[in-house]
Amino acid sequence: MDAAEPFILPQDLVFVDLETTGGNAAFHRVTEVGIVRVEAGRVVEEWSSLVNPECRIPAYIEAFTGITNAMVATAPRFAEIASVVHGKLRAAVFVAHNARFDYSFLRTEFRRLNTTFSAKVLCTVKLSRRLFPEHHRHSLDAIMDRHRLTCSARHRALGDARVLADFWSTLRTEVPEAKLAAAAQAVLGAHRLPAYLPAELADELPEGPGVYRFFGEDDVLLYIGKSQSLRTRVLGHFAGEHSDAKEQKKARLVRRIDWVETAGDLGAQLKEAEWIKVQKPLFNKRLKQQEGSHTLRALPDRERIEVVPIGDLADSALADCHGVFQSHRDARKAIVEIARAHALCLKVLGFEEGSGSCFAYQVGKCKGVCAGKEPLMVHRLRAHMALAALKLKAWPFPGRVALQEGHAEFHVLDHWRYLGTARSDEELQELAGRKAAVEFDADVYRIVMRHLAKHPDARWHDLSNHGIVA
């Protein structure tokens, strides 16, 4: 469009709201559809229907929306109303609040029926932010309050769709047409992909969490990444805002993209770590040649520390270990820095040779355990306290388990080793009997420890006792 040519206000719009069984289109289903069609500023049609999701609605969703399992039991399945919904959405701008949520759910439902659905998408959250940047909150409730809009059926599909249509009508009254048209066109064209990638890719990318791969010419694997929102993260690589030359080069080389959706961030992190180790993409930093993960192990005399490859240790030995480091050199550097920070003796710790006192004592940086000036027991206690924050945690489960994420995804782990993710009883049974990797996996340790710290009430499945434990 020529810079001097005025933006045109979209005239045919469908305001859409969905209620669903959860927040991830890959694993959850639609329970209600509401559509309000507006042409030239006038409401020409309203339509809604409950939908049988063919699965149970969680109790917290029932409480939030008021849509119960009993209500949808006799409702049509999406397959039975798909052609009607498709027809009502045809040839119009798709408008919704957090629009990619509703849009991705409908595309996924259509895809299950081998039906293609694509539309221009206008998000009222983004539109509100662009028009009213002085406000920090742009939830539907905030917009209703700010513009004095009412809703007789909040959190029901048709009720919320009507509010969106009212919001658009209000904007047409309160905002100059040129300004509203420019803002709408900016939101509609916010994500443009390079010409060397399929135009439909932006529509295909899901909003939910997962792991993705970039391939170049001849299908060379360039990069593996993960995100809580695949669409946002992947499109961000091509936003043209990167000053980093390496990022720009990577984006220019991409010719194909694929991805796997997950139920949450834990699954995305585990899959990313597994893929990177096995597939070795060109642009991932952690693929630099390394000696392997090392740790600091306290020797039986409890005085000395040694640097050892963590993969050589039995699971029971990890209780005497501190820290996970990418190389022997990194681990040695860490203990030297800890000794300096706490005035510990590197000679007593086993990292300095020679007779007499250590070098640090000679320059006033050691409290003198090597020269008989500090009791050995006191030095031992100080060293223990200095290393306490790095102490490796024992495996917190009775044995092999499956950490549950969402309602239907189980990550099978065995003493900090990731065996895979199951989404069915058959897959879970296969992973329960799979042989574990020999070596401790430092990446899995970090990922799972962070997850358990954030989710101390995480549900897990004891694969030896076959019981769900909360």
DRENDO-1510 file (C-alpha; in Angstrom, 1 decimal, always signed):
<recs>
REC; n; res; u; v; w
REC; 1; MET; +0.0; +0.0; +0.0 .
REC; 2; ASP; +1.3; +3.4; -0.9 .
REC; 3; ALA; +2.3; +5.5; +2.1 .
REC; 4; ALA; -0.1; +8.3; +1.0 .
REC; 5; GLU; -3.0; +6.0; +0.5 .
REC; 6; PRO; -5.4; +6.1; +3.5 .
REC; 7; PHE; -6.1; +2.9; +5.4 .
REC; 8; ILE; -9.5; +1.3; +4.9 .
REC; 9; LEU; -11.7; +0.4; +7.9 .
REC; 10; PRO; -12.7; -3.3; +7.6 .
REC; 11; GLN; -16.4; -3.6; +7.0 .
REC; 12; ASP; -17.2; -7.3; +7.3 .
REC; 13; LEU; -16.3; -8.7; +10.7 .
REC; 14; VAL; -17.2; -11.8; +12.8 .
REC; 15; PHE; -16.8; -11.3; +16.5 .
REC; 16; VAL; -16.0; -14.7; +18.0 .
REC; 17; ASP; -15.8; -16.1; +21.5 .
REC; 18; LEU; -15.2; -19.7; +22.5 .
REC; 19; GLU; -15.4; -21.6; +25.8 .
REC; 20; THR; -13.1; -24.6; +26.1 .
REC; 21; THR; -12.1; -27.4; +28.4 .
REC; 22; GLY; -8.6; -25.7; +28.9 .
REC; 23; GLY; -6.0; -23.4; +27.5 .
REC; 24; ASN; -4.1; -25.6; +25.0 .
REC; 25; ALA; -5.7; -26.2; +21.6 .
REC; 26; ALA; -3.6; -29.3; +21.0 .
REC; 27; PHE; -5.1; -31.1; +24.1 .
REC; 28; HIS; -8.3; -29.4; +25.0 .
REC; 29; ARG; -11.7; -29.0; +23.2 .
REC; 30; VAL; -14.3; -26.4; +22.4 .
REC; 31; THR; -17.5; -26.4; +24.6 .
REC; 32; GLU; -19.3; -23.4; +23.2 .
REC; 33; VAL; -19.1; -21.1; +20.2 .
REC; 34; GLY; -20.6; -17.6; +19.9 .
REC; 35; ILE; -20.6; -15.5; +16.8 .
REC; 36; VAL; -21.8; -12.0; +16.0 .
REC; 37; ARG; -21.5; -10.9; +12.4 .
REC; 38; VAL; -21.2; -7.2; +11.6 .
REC; 39; GLU; -21.4; -5.6; +8.2 .
REC; 40; ALA; -20.8; -1.9; +7.6 .
REC; 41; GLY; -21.2; -1.2; +11.3 .
REC; 42; ARG; -24.5; -3.1; +11.7 .
REC; 43; VAL; -25.1; -6.4; +13.4 .
REC; 44; VAL; -26.6; -8.7; +10.8 .
REC; 45; GLU; -26.5; -12.1; +12.7 .
REC; 46; GLU; -26.0; -13.6; +16.1 .
REC; 47; TRP; -25.5; -17.4; +16.6 .
REC; 48; SER; -24.3; -19.7; +19.4 .
REC; 49; SER; -24.2; -23.3; +20.3 .
REC; 50; LEU; -23.0; -25.5; +23.1 .
REC; 51; VAL; -20.6; -28.2; +21.9 .
REC; 52; ASN; -20.0; -31.7; +23.3 .
REC; 53; PRO; -16.2; -31.8; +23.7 .
REC; 54; GLU; -16.1; -35.6; +23.8 .
REC; 55; CYS; -14.2; -35.4; +27.1 .
REC; 56; ARG; -14.9; -34.2; +30.6 .
REC; 57; ILE; -14.9; -30.5; +31.5 .
REC; 58; PRO; -12.6; -30.0; +34.6 .
REC; 59; ALA; -14.4; -28.8; +37.7 .
REC; 60; TYR; -12.6; -25.4; +37.8 .
REC; 61; ILE; -13.7; -24.7; +34.2 .
REC; 62; GLU; -17.3; -25.6; +35.1 .
REC; 63; ALA; -17.1; -23.1; +37.9 .
REC; 64; PHE; -15.6; -20.4; +35.8 .
REC; 65; THR; -17.9; -20.6; +32.8 .
REC; 66; GLY; -21.0; -22.2; +34.3 .
REC; 67; ILE; -21.0; -24.8; +31.5 .
REC; 68; THR; -21.3; -28.2; +33.1 .
REC; 69; ASN; -20.7; -31.7; +31.8 .
REC; 70; ALA; -24.5; -32.3; +32.0 .
REC; 71; MET; -25.2; -29.3; +29.8 .
REC; 72; VAL; -22.9; -30.5; +27.0 .
REC; 73; ALA; -23.8; -34.2; +27.2 .
REC; 74; THR; -26.6; -33.8; +24.6 .
REC; 75; ALA; -25.0; -30.9; +22.7 .
REC; 76; PRO; -23.8; -31.5; +19.1 .
REC; 77; ARG; -20.1; -32.5; +18.6 .
REC; 78; PHE; -18.0; -30.0; +16.7 .
REC; 79; ALA; -18.1; -32.3; +13.7 .
REC; 80; GLU; -21.9; -31.9; +13.5 .
REC; 81; ILE; -21.8; -28.1; +13.4 .
REC; 82; ALA; -18.5; -27.6; +11.6 .
REC; 83; SER; -20.0; -26.7; +8.3 .
REC; 84; VAL; -22.4; -24.2; +9.9 .
REC; 85; VAL; -19.5; -22.5; +11.8 .
REC; 86; HIS; -17.3; -22.5; +8.8 .
REC; 87; GLY; -20.0; -20.8; +6.7 .
REC; 88; LYS; -20.7; -18.1; +9.3 .
REC; 89; LEU; -17.0; -17.2; +9.5 .
REC; 90; ARG; -16.4; -17.1; +5.8 .
REC; 91; ALA; -15.2; -14.0; +4.0 .
REC; 92; ALA; -14.9; -11.8; +7.1 .
REC; 93; VAL; -12.2; -10.5; +9.5 .
REC; 94; PHE; -12.0; -12.8; +12.5 .
REC; 95; VAL; -12.2; -10.6; +15.7 .
REC; 96; ALA; -11.7; -11.9; +19.2 .
REC; 97; HIS; -10.1; -11.0; +22.5 .
REC; 98; ASN; -6.7; -12.7; +22.7 .
REC; 99; ALA; -7.7; -13.7; +19.2 .
REC; 100; ARG; -5.1; -16.3; +18.6 .
REC; 101; PHE; -6.5; -18.4; +21.4 .
REC; 102; ASP; -9.9; -18.6; +19.8 .
REC; 103; TYR; -8.5; -18.8; +16.3 .
REC; 104; SER; -6.1; -21.6; +17.1 .
REC; 105; PHE; -8.8; -23.6; +18.8 .
REC; 106; LEU; -11.1; -23.3; +15.7 .
REC; 107; ARG; -8.3; -24.1; +13.3 .
REC; 108; THR; -7.4; -27.2; +15.4 .
REC; 109; GLU; -11.0; -28.4; +15.5 .
REC; 110; PHE; -11.4; -28.0; +11.7 .
REC; 111; ARG; -8.0; -29.7; +11.2 .
REC; 112; ARG; -9.2; -32.7; +13.1 .
REC; 113; LEU; -11.9; -32.9; +10.4 .
REC; 114; ASN; -9.4; -32.4; +7.5 .
REC; 115; THR; -11.0; -29.0; +6.9 .
REC; 116; THR; -9.0; -25.9; +6.1 .
REC; 117; PHE; -9.9; -22.6; +7.8 .
REC; 118; SER; -8.0; -19.4; +7.4 .
REC; 119; ALA; -8.9; -15.7; +8.0 .
REC; 120; LYS; -7.5; -12.3; +8.7 .
REC; 121; VAL; -7.3; -12.0; +12.5 .
REC; 122; LEU; -7.9; -8.9; +14.5 .
REC; 123; CYS; -7.1; -9.1; +18.2 .
REC; 124; THR; -9.1; -6.6; +20.4 .
REC; 125; VAL; -6.4; -6.8; +23.1 .
REC; 126; LYS; -3.8; -5.6; +20.7 .
REC; 127; LEU; -6.1; -3.0; +19.2 .
REC; 128; SER; -6.9; -1.6; +22.6 .
REC; 129; ARG; -3.2; -1.4; +23.4 .
REC; 130; ARG; -2.4; +0.4; +20.2 .
REC; 131; LEU; -5.3; +2.9; +20.5 .
REC; 132; PHE; -5.0; +3.5; +24.3 .
REC; 133; PRO; -1.3; +3.0; +25.3 .
REC; 134; GLU; -1.8; +5.2; +28.4 .
REC; 135; HIS; -3.7; +2.3; +30.0 .
REC; 136; HIS; -1.9; -0.7; +31.4 .
REC; 137; ARG; -4.9; -3.2; +31.6 .
REC; 138; HIS; -6.6; -4.4; +28.4 .
REC; 139; SER; -8.5; -7.4; +29.7 .
REC; 140; LEU; -12.1; -7.7; +28.6 .
REC; 141; ASP; -13.3; -6.6; +32.0 .
REC; 142; ALA; -11.0; -3.6; +31.9 .
REC; 143; ILE; -12.2; -2.6; +28.5 .
REC; 144; MET; -15.9; -3.0; +29.6 .
REC; 145; ASP; -15.3; -0.7; +32.6 .
REC; 146; ARG; -13.3; +1.9; +30.6 .
REC; 147; HIS; -15.9; +2.1; +27.8 .
REC; 148; ARG; -19.0; +1.6; +30.0 .
REC; 149; LEU; -20.0; -1.7; +28.3 .
REC; 150; THR; -22.3; -4.2; +29.9 .
REC; 151; CYS; -22.7; -8.0; +29.5 .
REC; 152; SER; -25.6; -10.1; +30.6 .
REC; 153; ALA; -23.7; -13.4; +30.2 .
REC; 154; ARG; -20.0; -12.9; +31.0 .
REC; 155; HIS; -17.8; -15.9; +30.3 .
REC; 156; ARG; -20.4; -17.4; +28.0 .
REC; 157; ALA; -19.5; -17.4; +24.3 .
REC; 158; LEU; -22.4; -15.3; +22.8 .
REC; 159; GLY; -22.4; -12.8; +25.7 .
REC; 160; ASP; -18.6; -12.1; +25.3 .
REC; 161; ALA; -18.9; -11.9; +21.5 .
REC; 162; ARG; -21.6; -9.3; +21.9 .
REC; 163; VAL; -19.3; -7.2; +24.1 .
REC; 164; LEU; -16.6; -7.3; +21.5 .
REC; 165; ALA; -19.1; -6.1; +18.8 .
REC; 166; ASP; -20.2; -3.3; +21.2 .
REC; 167; PHE; -16.6; -2.4; +21.7 .
REC; 168; TRP; -16.0; -2.1; +18.0 .
REC; 169; SER; -19.2; +0.0; +17.7 .
REC; 170; THR; -17.9; +2.3; +20.5 .
REC; 171; LEU; -14.5; +2.7; +18.8 .
REC; 172; ARG; -16.2; +3.7; +15.6 .
REC; 173; THR; -18.0; +6.4; +17.5 .
REC; 174; GLU; -15.2; +7.6; +19.8 .
REC; 175; VAL; -12.1; +7.2; +17.6 .
REC; 176; PRO; -11.5; +9.1; +14.3 .
REC; 177; GLU; -12.0; +6.7; +11.4 .
REC; 178; ALA; -8.6; +7.2; +9.9 .
REC; 179; LYS; -6.9; +6.5; +13.3 .
REC; 180; LEU; -9.1; +3.4; +13.9 .
REC; 181; ALA; -8.4; +2.1; +10.4 .
REC; 182; ALA; -4.7; +2.6; +10.7 .
REC; 183; ALA; -4.6; +0.8; +14.1 .
REC; 184; ALA; -6.7; -2.1; +12.8 .
REC; 185; GLN; -4.5; -2.5; +9.7 .
REC; 186; ALA; -1.4; -2.4; +11.9 .
REC; 187; VAL; -2.8; -5.2; +14.1 .
REC; 188; LEU; -3.9; -7.2; +11.0 .
REC; 189; GLY; -0.5; -7.0; +9.4 .
REC; 190; ALA; +1.6; -7.3; +12.5 .
REC; 191; HIS; +3.2; -10.6; +11.6 .
REC; 192; ARG; +4.7; -10.9; +8.1 .
REC; 193; LEU; +7.0; -13.7; +7.2 .
REC; 194; PRO; +9.9; -13.6; +4.7 .
REC; 195; ALA; +9.0; -14.5; +1.1 .
REC; 196; TYR; +11.1; -17.7; +1.3 .
REC; 197; LEU; +8.7; -19.2; +3.9 .
REC; 198; PRO; +5.1; -20.4; +3.3 .
REC; 199; ALA; +2.6; -17.6; +3.8 .
REC; 200; GLU; +0.3; -19.9; +5.7 .
REC; 201; LEU; +2.9; -20.6; +8.3 .
REC; 202; ALA; +1.8; -17.8; +10.6 .
REC; 203; ASP; -1.6; -19.3; +10.7 .
REC; 204; GLU; -0.4; -22.8; +11.3 .
REC; 205; LEU; +1.9; -21.9; +14.3 .
REC; 206; PRO; +0.0; -22.7; +17.5 .
REC; 207; GLU; -0.2; -20.3; +20.4 .
REC; 208; GLY; +0.6; -22.9; +23.1 .
REC; 209; PRO; +3.9; -24.3; +24.4 .
REC; 210; GLY; +6.2; -26.6; +22.5 .
REC; 211; VAL; +9.6; -27.1; +20.9 .
REC; 212; TYR; +10.5; -26.1; +17.3 .
REC; 213; ARG; +13.2; -26.6; +14.7 .
REC; 214; PHE; +14.6; -24.5; +11.9 .
REC; 215; PHE; +15.9; -26.2; +8.8 .
REC; 216; GLY; +18.0; -24.6; +6.0 .
REC; 217; GLU; +18.8; -25.6; +2.4 .
REC; 218; ASP; +19.0; -29.3; +1.9 .
REC; 219; ASP; +17.1; -29.7; +5.2 .
REC; 220; VAL; +20.2; -28.9; +7.3 .
REC; 221; LEU; +19.1; -28.5; +10.9 .
REC; 222; LEU; +19.9; -25.0; +12.0 .
REC; 223; TYR; +18.3; -24.4; +15.4 .
REC; 224; ILE; +16.1; -25.9; +18.1 .
REC; 225; GLY; +14.2; -23.8; +20.5 .
REC; 226; LYS; +11.2; -23.9; +22.9 .
REC; 227; SER; +8.6; -21.5; +24.1 .
REC; 228; GLN; +5.5; -21.0; +26.1 .
REC; 229; SER; +4.0; -19.6; +22.9 .
REC; 230; LEU; +5.3; -21.2; +19.7 .
REC; 231; ARG; +3.7; -18.7; +17.4 .
REC; 232; THR; +5.1; -15.7; +19.3 .
REC; 233; ARG; +8.6; -17.1; +19.6 .
REC; 234; VAL; +8.9; -18.4; +16.1 .
REC; 235; LEU; +7.6; -15.2; +14.5 .
REC; 236; GLY; +9.8; -13.2; +16.7 .
REC; 237; HIS; +12.9; -14.6; +15.0 .
REC; 238; PHE; +11.7; -12.9; +11.8 .
REC; 239; ALA; +10.6; -9.6; +13.3 .
REC; 240; GLY; +13.6; -7.7; +11.9 .
REC; 241; GLU; +14.4; -6.3; +15.3 .
REC; 242; HIS; +17.5; -8.3; +16.0 .
REC; 243; SER; +20.7; -6.3; +16.1 .
REC; 244; ASP; +22.7; -9.5; +16.6 .
REC; 245; ALA; +24.3; -10.5; +13.3 .
REC; 246; LYS; +24.1; -14.2; +14.2 .
REC; 247; GLU; +20.4; -14.0; +14.8 .
REC; 248; GLN; +19.9; -12.2; +11.5 .
REC; 249; LYS; +21.9; -14.8; +9.6 .
REC; 250; LYS; +20.0; -17.7; +11.2 .
REC; 251; ALA; +16.7; -16.1; +10.2 .
REC; 252; ARG; +17.8; -15.6; +6.6 .
REC; 253; LEU; +18.9; -19.2; +6.3 .
REC; 254; VAL; +15.6; -20.8; +7.4 .
REC; 255; ARG; +13.6; -22.6; +4.7 .
REC; 256; ARG; +11.5; -25.0; +6.7 .
REC; 257; ILE; +10.0; -25.0; +10.3 .
REC; 258; ASP; +8.4; -27.8; +12.2 .
REC; 259; TRP; +7.3; -28.2; +15.8 .
REC; 260; VAL; +5.8; -30.4; +18.5 .
REC; 261; GLU; +3.2; -29.0; +20.9 .
REC; 262; THR; +3.5; -29.9; +24.6 .
REC; 263; ALA; +1.1; -29.6; +27.5 .
REC; 264; GLY; +3.4; -27.1; +29.3 .
REC; 265; ASP; +6.8; -25.7; +29.7 .
REC; 266; LEU; +8.3; -28.8; +31.4 .
REC; 267; GLY; +7.6; -30.9; +28.4 .
REC; 268; ALA; +9.0; -28.2; +26.1 .
REC; 269; GLN; +12.2; -28.0; +28.1 .
REC; 270; LEU; +12.7; -31.7; +28.3 .
REC; 271; LYS; +12.1; -32.2; +24.6 .
REC; 272; GLU; +14.4; -29.3; +23.6 .
REC; 273; ALA; +17.2; -30.7; +25.7 .
REC; 274; GLU; +16.8; -34.2; +24.3 .
REC; 275; TRP; +16.6; -33.0; +20.7 .
REC; 276; ILE; +19.7; -30.8; +21.0 .
REC; 277; LYS; +21.8; -33.6; +22.4 .
REC; 278; VAL; +20.8; -36.1; +19.7 .
REC; 279; GLN; +20.3; -33.9; +16.6 .
REC; 280; LYS; +23.1; -31.3; +17.1 .
REC; 281; PRO; +21.8; -28.2; +15.3 .
REC; 282; LEU; +24.3; -25.7; +14.0 .
REC; 283; PHE; +23.3; -22.6; +15.9 .
REC; 284; ASN; +22.6; -23.9; +19.4 .
REC; 285; LYS; +25.3; -22.5; +21.8 .
REC; 286; ARG; +25.4; -25.5; +24.1 .
REC; 287; LEU; +26.6; -27.7; +21.3 .
REC; 288; LYS; +30.2; -26.5; +21.7 .
REC; 289; GLN; +32.6; -29.4; +22.3 .
REC; 290; GLN; +32.7; -30.1; +26.0 .
REC; 291; GLU; +34.4; -32.7; +28.2 .
REC; 292; GLY; +31.0; -33.5; +29.7 .
REC; 293; SER; +29.4; -32.5; +33.0 .
REC; 294; HIS; +31.5; -32.6; +36.1 .
REC; 295; THR; +30.9; -32.1; +39.8 .
REC; 296; LEU; +32.7; -31.5; +43.1 .
REC; 297; ARG; +32.7; -34.6; +45.2 .
REC; 298; ALA; +33.7; -34.7; +48.9 .
REC; 299; LEU; +36.2; -37.5; +49.5 .
REC; 300; PRO; +35.6; -40.0; +52.4 .
REC; 301; ASP; +38.0; -38.0; +54.7 .
REC; 302; ARG; +35.5; -35.1; +54.4 .
REC; 303; GLU; +38.4; -32.7; +54.0 .
REC; 304; ARG; +39.3; -33.0; +50.4 .
REC; 305; ILE; +37.3; -32.3; +47.3 .
REC; 306; GLU; +37.8; -33.8; +43.9 .
REC; 307; VAL; +36.5; -32.9; +40.4 .
REC; 308; VAL; +34.9; -36.0; +38.8 .
REC; 309; PRO; +32.8; -36.6; +35.6 .
REC; 310; ILE; +29.3; -36.8; +36.9 .
REC; 311; GLY; +28.4; -39.5; +34.5 .
REC; 312; ASP; +30.9; -41.9; +36.2 .
REC; 313; LEU; +29.1; -41.7; +39.5 .
REC; 314; ALA; +26.4; -44.1; +40.9 .
REC; 315; ASP; +23.1; -42.5; +41.9 .
REC; 316; SER; +24.0; -43.1; +45.5 .
REC; 317; ALA; +27.2; -41.1; +45.3 .
REC; 318; LEU; +25.4; -37.9; +44.2 .
REC; 319; ALA; +24.6; -37.2; +47.9 .
REC; 320; ASP; +28.3; -36.2; +48.4 .
REC; 321; CYS; +28.4; -34.0; +45.3 .
REC; 322; HIS; +28.1; -30.2; +44.8 .
REC; 323; GLY; +27.3; -28.4; +41.6 .
REC; 324; VAL; +27.0; -29.4; +37.9 .
REC; 325; PHE; +29.7; -27.9; +35.7 .
REC; 326; GLN; +30.2; -28.1; +31.9 .
REC; 327; SER; +33.8; -29.1; +32.2 .
REC; 328; HIS; +36.6; -30.1; +34.5 .
REC; 329; ARG; +38.1; -26.7; +34.1 .
REC; 330; ASP; +34.8; -25.0; +35.1 .
REC; 331; ALA; +34.5; -27.1; +38.2 .
REC; 332; ARG; +38.1; -26.4; +39.3 .
REC; 333; LYS; +37.6; -22.7; +38.7 .
REC; 334; ALA; +34.4; -22.8; +40.8 .
REC; 335; ILE; +36.1; -24.4; +43.9 .
REC; 336; VAL; +39.0; -21.9; +43.6 .
REC; 337; GLU; +36.6; -19.0; +43.6 .
REC; 338; ILE; +34.7; -20.5; +46.5 .
REC; 339; ALA; +37.9; -20.9; +48.5 .
REC; 340; ARG; +38.9; -17.3; +47.9 .
REC; 341; ALA; +35.5; -16.0; +48.8 .
REC; 342; HIS; +35.4; -17.9; +52.1 .
REC; 343; ALA; +39.2; -17.9; +53.0 .
REC; 344; LEU; +39.4; -21.7; +52.6 .
REC; 345; CYS; +42.6; -23.6; +52.2 .
REC; 346; LEU; +43.1; -25.0; +48.7 .
REC; 347; LYS; +45.9; -27.3; +50.0 .
REC; 348; VAL; +43.6; -28.9; +52.5 .
REC; 349; LEU; +40.9; -29.1; +49.9 .
REC; 350; GLY; +43.3; -31.0; +47.6 .
REC; 351; PHE; +43.8; -28.4; +44.9 .
REC; 352; GLU; +47.3; -27.2; +45.8 .
REC; 353; GLU; +50.5; -29.2; +46.2 .
REC; 354; GLY; +53.9; -28.5; +47.9 .
REC; 355; SER; +55.1; -28.4; +51.5 .
REC; 356; GLY; +54.3; -25.8; +54.2 .
REC; 357; SER; +51.4; -23.4; +54.2 .
REC; 358; CYS; +49.3; -22.6; +51.1 .
REC; 359; PHE; +49.9; -19.6; +49.0 .
REC; 360; ALA; +46.7; -17.9; +50.1 .
REC; 361; TYR; +47.9; -18.0; +53.8 .
REC; 362; GLN; +51.1; -16.4; +52.8 .
REC; 363; VAL; +49.2; -13.4; +51.3 .
REC; 364; GLY; +46.6; -13.3; +54.1 .
REC; 365; LYS; +43.8; -15.0; +52.2 .
REC; 366; CYS; +43.6; -18.2; +54.2 .
REC; 367; LYS; +42.8; -18.5; +57.9 .
REC; 368; GLY; +45.7; -20.9; +58.4 .
REC; 369; VAL; +44.4; -24.4; +58.8 .
REC; 370; CYS; +47.5; -25.5; +56.7 .
REC; 371; ALA; +49.8; -23.8; +59.3 .
REC; 372; GLY; +48.0; -25.0; +62.4 .
REC; 373; LYS; +46.3; -21.7; +63.0 .
REC; 374; GLU; +42.7; -22.9; +62.5 .
REC; 375; PRO; +41.3; -26.2; +63.8 .
REC; 376; LEU; +40.7; -28.7; +61.0 .
REC; 377; MET; +37.1; -29.3; +62.3 .
REC; 378; VAL; +36.3; -25.6; +62.0 .
REC; 379; HIS; +37.7; -25.4; +58.4 .
REC; 380; ARG; +35.7; -28.5; +57.5 .
REC; 381; LEU; +32.5; -26.9; +58.8 .
REC; 382; ARG; +33.2; -23.7; +56.9 .
REC; 383; ALA; +33.9; -25.6; +53.7 .
REC; 384; HIS; +30.6; -27.5; +54.2 .
REC; 385; MET; +28.7; -24.3; +54.6 .
REC; 386; ALA; +30.3; -22.6; +51.6 .
REC; 387; LEU; +29.4; -25.5; +49.4 .
REC; 388; ALA; +25.9; -26.1; +50.9 .
REC; 389; ALA; +24.1; -24.1; +48.2 .
REC; 390; LEU; +25.6; -26.2; +45.5 .
REC; 391; LYS; +24.8; -29.6; +47.1 .
REC; 392; LEU; +23.0; -31.9; +44.6 .
REC; 393; LYS; +19.6; -33.0; +45.6 .
REC; 394; ALA; +18.7; -36.6; +46.0 .
REC; 395; TRP; +16.2; -38.1; +43.6 .
REC; 396; PRO; +12.9; -37.2; +45.5 .
REC; 397; PHE; +10.9; -40.2; +44.3 .
REC; 398; PRO; +10.9; -43.9; +45.1 .
REC; 399; GLY; +12.1; -44.8; +41.6 .
REC; 400; ARG; +11.0; -44.4; +38.0 .
REC; 401; VAL; +8.1; -42.0; +37.8 .
REC; 402; ALA; +6.0; -40.0; +35.3 .
REC; 403; LEU; +5.5; -36.4; +36.2 .
REC; 404; GLN; +2.0; -35.3; +35.1 .
REC; 405; GLU; +1.6; -32.0; +33.2 .
REC; 406; GLY; -1.8; -30.9; +32.2 .
REC; 407; HIS; -4.5; -33.6; +32.0 .
REC; 408; ALA; -3.0; -36.1; +29.6 .
REC; 409; GLU; +0.8; -35.7; +29.3 .
REC; 410; PHE; +3.3; -37.8; +31.4 .
REC; 411; HIS; +7.0; -37.2; +31.4 .
REC; 412; VAL; +8.8; -40.4; +32.4 .
REC; 413; LEU; +12.0; -39.9; +34.5 .
REC; 414; ASP; +14.4; -42.2; +36.3 .
REC; 415; HIS; +16.9; -40.6; +38.7 .
REC; 416; TRP; +17.4; -37.4; +36.7 .
REC; 417; ARG; +17.2; -39.2; +33.3 .
REC; 418; TYR; +14.5; -38.4; +30.8 .
REC; 419; LEU; +13.1; -41.4; +29.0 .
REC; 420; GLY; +10.3; -39.7; +27.0 .
REC; 421; THR; +6.7; -38.3; +27.2 .
REC; 422; ALA; +3.6; -40.4; +27.1 .
REC; 423; ARG; +0.1; -39.3; +26.0 .
REC; 424; SER; -1.6; -42.7; +26.1 .
REC; 425; ASP; -1.7; -45.7; +28.3 .
REC; 426; GLU; +0.2; -47.7; +25.7 .
REC; 427; GLU; +3.0; -45.1; +25.5 .
REC; 428; LEU; +3.2; -45.0; +29.2 .
REC; 429; GLN; +3.5; -48.7; +29.5 .
REC; 430; GLU; +6.3; -48.8; +26.9 .
REC; 431; LEU; +8.3; -46.0; +28.6 .
REC; 432; ALA; +7.8; -47.7; +32.0 .
REC; 433; GLY; +9.8; -50.7; +30.7 .
REC; 434; ARG; +12.4; -48.8; +28.7 .
REC; 435; LYS; +16.0; -49.0; +29.7 .
REC; 436; ALA; +17.3; -45.8; +31.2 .
REC; 437; ALA; +20.4; -44.0; +29.9 .
REC; 438; VAL; +23.6; -44.9; +31.8 .
REC; 439; GLU; +24.7; -41.3; +32.7 .
REC; 440; PHE; +23.2; -38.7; +34.9 .
REC; 441; ASP; +21.7; -35.9; +32.8 .
REC; 442; ALA; +22.7; -32.5; +34.0 .
REC; 443; ASP; +20.2; -30.7; +31.8 .
REC; 444; VAL; +17.3; -32.9; +33.1 .
REC; 445; TYR; +18.5; -32.3; +36.7 .
REC; 446; ARG; +18.3; -28.5; +36.3 .
REC; 447; ILE; +15.0; -28.6; +34.4 .
REC; 448; VAL; +13.2; -30.9; +36.8 .
REC; 449; MET; +14.6; -29.2; +39.9 .
REC; 450; ARG; +13.3; -25.9; +38.7 .
REC; 451; HIS; +9.9; -27.4; +37.9 .
REC; 452; LEU; +9.6; -29.0; +41.3 .
REC; 453; ALA; +10.6; -25.8; +43.1 .
REC; 454; LYS; +7.9; -23.9; +41.2 .
REC; 455; HIS; +5.3; -26.8; +41.5 .
REC; 456; PRO; +5.9; -28.6; +44.9 .
REC; 457; ASP; +2.4; -30.1; +44.6 .
REC; 458; ALA; +3.2; -31.6; +41.1 .
REC; 459; ARG; +1.3; -34.9; +40.5 .
REC; 460; TRP; +3.4; -37.9; +39.7 .
REC; 461; HIS; +2.8; -41.5; +38.8 .
REC; 462; ASP; +4.8; -44.3; +40.5 .
REC; 463; LEU; +5.5; -46.6; +37.6 .
REC; 464; SER; +6.3; -49.5; +39.9 .
REC; 465; ASN; +3.2; -49.3; +42.1 .
REC; 466; HIS; +0.8; -47.9; +39.4 .
REC; 467; GLY; -0.8; -45.3; +41.7 .
REC; 468; ILE; -1.4; -41.6; +41.3 .
REC; 469; VAL; +0.3; -39.6; +44.1 .
REC; 470; ALA; -0.4; -36.0; +44.8 .
</recs>
